[in-house]
């Protein structure tokens, strides 16, 4: 005789505990709903905890407080020019109309506070509507002690992007680490940060100075806890409950057996998309014949289960998008314990004194452009029949000043990364090319031509340093005429192999402006919502600016919860 699963009831069930899921949970709970969050992993945070934490939210209150008052039509113009025929007016309007209110809501009513990124320009400054700033926010740094016992349930920062477990915040914090040998102020900042981190490791066994994605998750999770949200970890949702065509809960697997969670207002799918689903990757990703060629950055638990749940209720996977994934250039890191990690090349490519080349030894892109741009160009340009790969090439001065990928700048030694095989080192460009399997003639000619122009601060081939975004990626302390361009001439020389990877997936469940999952006839499925990477990208598979994953994730989590709660217009 089969034992009936334990039953519990709530108003809203949220599947997944990244930014979109916690945004929905906090918003719904604040509006008086009883909320349960189920998470497949044994910690909360999803892929968001491993992210940089930036959110693209045009018209946000922090920008307005700083005196930035742009025409609401400007970001629409930018997106229309970027997305073309994949511009979805209903969903774009839902995003742009609600994202300022989302920021105001969390800032005023929860533990989530923000810092601005007003100086960060949109990625494609030559596109009409692009802004030079005022579109970015990030969670303010958070003292993990304020989370109390909850801190033990939160995912730690990504190993590869932290230093000994210490997350470093983009902006002045990161700049201090990169300039610590050139500025006493920066050196003192780094010393204080690292000393406090060592104390935290000794006392708490983890970083407690939380920034970036871990700060966002900690603040959201604390807000949810304060509002009475129930968290269930190690609890994957296995099947949706559907009655009369409406989704009304799910069967969840727990350590004590199956549990039936009834949700009167429905279910929000926010399980992180399918970046680690090899079958879907093989079917949808270009030049990925086995699916394993792709170096995904999110946790392995982000493997498409939320999308499969949506499909079981009649939802459709939207694949008519520019790209199925949020591309990022990634290198493979073999750690001393034998584990393999993935490092995203976000910062290093735009600094002066590095280039990216193919196996032919030729450059293929403006390296200081966005990470999506670099990777999509790599996928298109890599010679057919070969592994899709590139190499970032630099000299000793560059590596010691900025680091190269996972290898840190001075005073961290570079030798271990050479011995592990992560970096290739050689005394000449020709020897470096030969060691990497790159065309010797091609790379030699490329570096010579690049250097001849770089000494004048020029890059006639790709225009590196020609946009505000490029220059933001460069080094403001570099004495040359172009903060993104410097010659590669002081040996020894280094290379790191960089391959296509992603921050997550853009293909997702088709939704409407309320974040409701729709069926093949574009009719909403009652009681079923999707947000974050489980929802098809509102950007149509394009990447117009940094933060276009988390900005919509937070916003549509907020939109879904308010729709489920029957909330009216929110006034800032």
C-alpha positions, 0 to 999 in steps of 0.5 A, spaced: 500 500 500 502 506 497 503 511 503 500 518 501 505 524 501 505 529 507 501 535 505 502 542 507 498 548 504 501 555 502 499 561 498 505 561 493 510 556 492 516 558 489 521 553 486 528 556 486 532 560 491 536 565 486 534 572 485 528 571 481 525 566 486 527 570 492 524 577 489 518 573 488 518 570 495 519 577 499 514 581 495 508 576 496 510 575 503 510 583 504 503 583 500 500 578 506 501 571 502 504 565 506 510 563 501 514 556 501 521 556 497 523 550 495 531 549 493 534 543 490 541 544 493 542 544 500 544 551 500 540 558 498 542 562 492 542 559 486 547 562 480 545 569 483 550 567 489 556 566 484 554 572 480 557 579 480 550 582 482 549 587 478 542 589 475 540 593 469 534 597 471 533 604 467 529 609 471 531 607 478 531 611 484 538 611 485 539 614 479 534 620 480 537 621 486 543 623 483 540 627 478 540 623 472 533 624 469 532 620 462 526 620 458 523 613 459 523 612 452 530 612 451 531 605 454 526 603 449 529 606 443 536 603 445 532 596 446 528 597 440 535 598 436 538 592 439 533 587 439 530 588 432 524 584 430 525 580 437 523 586 441 516 584 445 513 590 447 508 587 452 514 584 456 519 590 455 514 595 457 512 590 463 520 590 465 521 598 464 515 600 467 516 596 473 523 595 474 524 602 478 518 600 482 521 594 484 528 597 486 523 602 490 519 597 494 525 593 496 529 599 498 523 602 502 520 595 505 526 590 506 533 589 508 535 589 501 539 596 500 542 598 494 549 602 491 548 605 484 552 604 478 551 610 475 558 611 472 557 604 468 555 605 461 551 601 456 555 596 452 554 598 445 555 606 446 554 607 438 547 604 438 541 610 439 538 610 446 545 607 449 546 611 456 553 613 459 550 611 466 544 611 471 542 604 469 545 600 474 544 598 481 547 593 485 546 590 492 550 594 498 555 590 502 552 586 507 555 584 514 554 576 514 553 577 522 546 581 521 544 574 517 544 570 524 544 563 523 541 564 516 548 565 514 549 557 514 544 556 509 547 561 504 551 559 498 558 561 499 561 566 493 564 562 487 571 559 488 574 562 482 572 569 482 574 570 490 580 570 493 581 565 498 573 565 499 573 573 499 568 576 494 571 583 491 566 588 489 566 591 482 568 598 482 572 602 487 574 595 491 576 592 485 580 598 483 584 598 489 586 590 489 588 592 481 592 598 483 595 596 490 602 596 488 601 603 485 597 607 490 598 607 498 591 608 499 589 602 495 594 598 499 591 600 505 584 598 503 586 591 501 590 590 507 584 592 511 579 588 507 584 582 507 585 582 515 578 582 516 577 576 512 582 572 515 579 574 522 572 572 519 575 565 516 578 564 523 571 565 527 566 563 522 569 559 517 567 563 511 567 570 508 562 575 512 564 581 508 559 580 503 558 583 496 556 582 489 551 576 488 552 573 495 550 580 498 544 580 494 542 573 496 543 574 503 539 581 503 533 577 500 534 571 504 534 575 510 528 579 508 524 573 506 526 570 513 523 576 517 517 576 513 515 569 515 517 565 508 518 558 509 525 555 506 526 548 504 533 546 502 535 539 499 527 539 496 527 538 489 520 539 486 518 533 482 511 534 479 506 540 478 499 539 481 494 541 476 487 541 477 481 544 472 487 546 468 490 550 473 497 549 477 495 549 484 502 546 487 507 541 487 510 534 489 517 535 492 522 530 494 525 531 501 529 527 506 523 524 509 519 522 503 515 526 498 511 532 500 505 535 497 505 542 497 498 545 495 499 553 493 492 557 493 495 562 488 500 558 484 507 556 483 513 561 481 518 557 477 525 560 478 530 554 478 535 557 474 534 555 466 538 549 463 545 551 463 547 544 465 543 540 461 547 537 456 541 534 452 538 541 451 545 544 450 547 539 444 540 541 441 540 548 442 547 551 443 551 552 436 558 548 435 557 544 441 556 537 438 556 533 445 554 538 449 560 538 454 564 543 450 560 548 453 563 551 460 557 553 464 558 558 470 552 556 474 551 551 479 550 544 476 543 544 479 541 549 474 539 543 469 533 545 466 528 542 471 524 548 472 523 548 465 521 541 464 516 542 470 513 548 466 512 544 459 509 538 463 503 543 464 503 546 457 508 551 457 513 552 451 520 553 451 521 559 447 527 558 442 526 563 437 531 568 440 538 571 438 542 566 442 540 560 447 545 562 452 548 568 456 555 567 453 561 569 457 568 567 455 571 562 460 577 558 462 578 551 465 581 551 472 584 545 475 585 546 482 590 543 487 585 538 490 583 535 483 576 539 482 575 543 476 572 550 476 570 555 471 573 562 471 569 568 467 574 573 463 570 579 465 575 584 467 582 582 464 580 583 457 579 590 457 585 592 460 591 595 456 596 590 454 592 583 452 589 581 446 585 575 444 587 570 438 584 564 434 588 558 433 590 562 426 594 567 431 589 572 428 585 577 433 577 576 431 574 581 436 575 588 440 577 585 446 574 590 451 567 589 448 562 585 452 563 578 454 557 576 450 560 580 444 567 576 445 564 569 445 559 570 440 564 572 435 569 567 438 563 562 436 562 565 429 570 566 427 573 559 430 575 555 424 570 550 422 572 543 424 576 545 430 575 546 437 572 553 439 577 556 443 581 562 443 587 564 447 588 571 451 596 573 450 599 578 454 606 580 457 609 579 464 608 586 466 601 585 464 600 579 468 604 582 474 599 588 474 592 585 472 593 578 473 590 573 467 584 570 468 585 566 475 592 567 476 592 573 480 597 580 480 603 581 484 604 579 490 601 573 488 606 568 485 604 566 478 609 560 478 603 555 480 599 557 475 604 555 470 606 549 473 598 546 473 598 548 466 593 553 467 597 558 464 602 557 458 609 561 459 614 562 454 620 567 453 618 569 446 611 570 442 614 564 437 615 560 442 608 561 446 605 560 439 608 553 438 607 551 446 599 553 445 598 550 438 597 557 435 600 558 428 607 561 429 607 566 423 600 568 425 601 570 432 608 573 430 605 578 425 599 579 429 603 581 435 607 586 431 602 589 428 598 590 434 604 593 438 606 598 432 599 601 433 598 600 440 605 604 442 600 610 439 594 608 443 591 606 437 587 599 434 585 601 427 583 593 426 577 593 432 577 600 435 579 598 442 577 604 447 573 607 442 566 607 446 565 609 453 564 602 455 571 600 452 574 605 456 570 603 463 573 596 462 580 599 461 585 602 466 584 609 468 591 609 471 595 607 465 599 613 462 598 612 455 593 615 450 588 609 450 586 606 457 585 599 453 591 599 449 598 597 450 604 594 447 605 586 448 613 586 449 616 585 455 617 577 456 616 572 458 609 572 455 603 568 457 597 565 454 590 562 457 586 558 453 579 561 453 572 557 451 565 559 450 561 559 456 555 562 459 552 565 465 546 562 464 540 561 458 536 565 455 531 560 452 526 559 457 519 558 458 514 563 454 511 568 458 506 574 458 507 581 461 505 578 468 510 573 468 505 568 467 507 562 463 503 561 456 501 555 452 502 554 445 496 559 443 499 564 448 494 563 453 496 564 460 496 557 464 492 559 471 497 559 477 503 558 473 509 563 473 516 563 471 522 568 472 529 569 472 532 564 467 526 559 467 523 565 463 525 566 456 529 572 456 526 579 455 532 581 451 530 576 446 537 573 446 541 579 446 546 582 451 545 590 451 548 591 457 551 588 464 546 586 469 540 584 463 540 577 467 539 580 474 535 586 473 529 582 469 530 576 474 528 581 480 523 585 476 519 579 474 519 575 480 516 582 483 511 582 477 509 575 478 508 575 486 504 582 485 500 579 480 499 572 484 497 577 490 492 581 486 496 587 488 494 594 484 499 599 482 505 600 487 507 608 488 514 609 489 
